[in-house]
Amino acid sequence: MNTTTEKSLIKTKKTYQSDETIIAHFGEDSQKYFGAMAPPIIQTSLFAYENFDAFIRASMNERQHHLYTRGVNPTVEIFEKKLAALEHGERCKCFSSGMGAISSIFFTFLKSGDHVLVVNNIYGPARNLLSYLEKFNISVTTVNENDLSVIEKAIQPNTKLMYLESPGTMNFKMLDLEKFAALAKRNNIITAIDNTWATPLFQKPLDFGIDISIHSCTKYIGGHSDVLAGAVISSDELIDQIFEYAHQFNGSVLGPFEGWLLIRGLRSLPVRMKQHQENTQYVIDFLSTCDKVESINHPSLFTGKDKELVDKHLSGFSGLLSFELKNPSFEKVRTFIDQLQLFSIGVSWGGYESLVLSPNHGINEKDLEAENISKGLIRLSIGLENYRDLIQDLAQAFNAI
Ligand SMILES: *Cc1c(COP(=O)(O)O)cnc(C)c1O
């Protein structure tokens, strides 16, 4: 497999192609498959070899060869090459879910006795998985601060991994990735970030020195609410380690059909994100004028130091936001959500369709208090419907409370 020409394209930041062109063309060679413009779904479990010597050579270095689809599949590989190039990394491996990608990081880089430093509000199931790892004698500290001196104090001699999410879950608070990466490097700590909110288009964590960028491709990258997938992007060296154990042996790998759906979803990511961003701006403008809204959480509204972090890291905004109702109660939250017609009630986000959800289930007030989450918090994922219809729907739901 000859990847040298492609490598040279992504060697330094200056020689990168633009994101849109990477998405349209990079990592593909239609002459390998009859000139077909759409790459084929190589729906096979195994690959056969011409002779036994060739097979033995390939099996000694499976990560560079097509041997078995639990290792490298050509359809999935096209998607992986594009993501690696978009994130300015050397390589990418895909998983059958975002959680598969996240757990691969823990499984590869942690051992009994290690400590993980979590910074910011992270995706709930990732937090739950980390707590579960305590049974393997892995300890976890969570710090919800951007203050480097506080983070520095939380570092222990056995801290192995700094796990970040920025913008963070629910409140979208941002971290100075450059400073965090430098601090971690000084202490020999691997840094990983969940970059799902920003998509590979709007934030490039590896440019700031972060070691590993993680995506739930289930969200914007897939974009059509029809595929579950995850990805990790990093250096050749770290991806090699992830490949051997957490990818191949844990086995939560991406199937060829899902890989193909993701290539197809990725094709339109730049134009979809433009529309998500525009629709979201209109919705935020509307919410800002609404007297039943206490506050709105979205990085586009940040001011002061937080705005500086936005300007430093983000080249655009996605469509997941939250807002808080004035004088909140569960009844108000429920009425508002049930009154919405265009917004579907459901988990996940980043698809073509608008979604609504609240962390307030009417039975978990104590948990909300402990996590400092308002009882009136409502999360919206702004889809690709006409923004006027979305605003009209929100307006009539506000009228009902
Ligand atoms: C959905 C999500 C994940 C997990 O991805 P799955 O594909 O559902 O496993 C991880 N991080 C964030 C921020 C997410 O929103």
The ligand as a Tripos MOL2 file, in Angstrom:
@<TRIPOS>MOLECULE
LIG
   15    15     1     0     0
SMALL
NO_CHARGES

@<TRIPOS>ATOM
      1 C1        -22.7570   11.2020   21.4330 C.3       1 LIG1
      2 C2        -21.4820   11.6310   22.0290 C.ar      1 LIG1
      3 C3        -20.4730   10.7060   22.3160 C.ar      1 LIG1
      4 C4        -20.6660    9.2210   22.1480 C.3       1 LIG1
      5 O1        -20.8540    8.8490   20.8370 O.3       1 LIG1
      6 P1        -21.6800    7.5390   20.4280 P.3       1 LIG1
      7 O2        -21.4730    7.4630   18.9790 O.co2     1 LIG1
      8 O3        -23.0910    7.7960   20.8350 O.co2     1 LIG1
      9 O4        -21.1010    6.3940   21.1750 O.co2     1 LIG1
     10 C5        -19.2890   11.1910   22.8100 C.ar      1 LIG1
     11 N1        -19.0850   12.5030   23.0360 N.ar      1 LIG1
     12 C6        -20.0390   13.4160   22.7820 C.ar      1 LIG1
     13 C7        -19.7600   14.8410   23.0510 C.3       1 LIG1
     14 C8        -21.2710   13.0100   22.2740 C.ar      1 LIG1
     15 O5        -22.2250   13.9130   22.0610 O.3       1 LIG1
@<TRIPOS>BOND
     1     1     2 1
     2     2     3 ar
     3     2    14 ar
     4     3     4 1
     5     3    10 ar
     6     4     5 1
     7     5     6 1
     8     6     7 2
     9     6     8 1
    10     6     9 1
    11    10    11 ar
    12    11    12 ar
    13    12    13 1
    14    12    14 ar
    15    14    15 1
@<TRIPOS>SUBSTRUCTURE
     1 LIG1         1 GROUP 0 **** ****
